[in-house]
């Protein structure tokens, strides 16, 4: 969606009176300036009056650079509106319904494939918008050479989302669709989003997950099963080399380290004596920073007795209420 400033006849009369040196065309009766989400000018369109008194799209390419800059500065005098094409609105609706991972369920191939299918659907709409835009421009081009260039550009629009690169970016920029393409492309490069309770409401999180000291008489919800009945140890913590603090763990984790939840809740992981700060840990944190996840990494953890326990860790970085946290799944391999 774009914010639009519409300069009608009255506004344009004021504009030409204040900018007489620009020689603004007399037949232009309306100018629309489109601004993106950042308030930057995205495109310009105009309507002219023909000899028969009817309205026709005007060729804004004839406007000088000084004229365009002056119109942008004059935009606040226009009537504010908003504009979004039906196709673009459809793409945004598709992006809003991207599959997400419920609560703490780990991502599987089915979910990833479903998400990619939705993104491919969104890109196909944008690809068709791009091709149609080029064909429309070619049909109204002022010269055979320009029509030929635009027709060839339509054929170069990538057929698949995977084929979109920085080299193909100008194809979408020329018809003002790169912003939409970039969002779809970036979504395809990101991990599945998680839907988890607010990190700022630990008491509510405790209520959903259950008290880690209890193993009976609790909810039989999926998240309760994951946290209390799973043999794997789960841990949620804040991120950072020197600021990783416990946010939530399950009973299996407490059993593994021989601690009570009251002893570690909110404590820094390394200074608690459980997490071992070393180069291997720094490397794993770097993978989370870079890739957002890792799987099956060998590591060590220290229990309450000071014993070193060999483990395997799989982790994923989560977005909780706008804050990033690390979710670790830990397997004790000391008996293997």
Protein Blocks (a to p, Z undefined) as FASTA:
>chain_A
ZZdddddfklmmmmmmmmmmnopafklcbdcddddfkopafbdcdddddfkopacdddfk
lpcfklmmmmmmmmmmpccdddddfklmmmmmmmmmgccdehjaccdfklmmmmmmmmmm
mmmmmmmmmmmmmmmmmmmpcbfklmmmmmmmmmmpcfbfklpcfklmmmmmmnopmmmm
mmmmmmmmpccddddddfklmmlmmmmnopakbcghiafbfklmmmmmpmbdcddddedj
klcccfbdcfklmmmnopafklmgopafklnomaccdfklmmmmmmmmmnopaehiacdd
ddfkopacddddddddddeehiacdddddddfklZZ
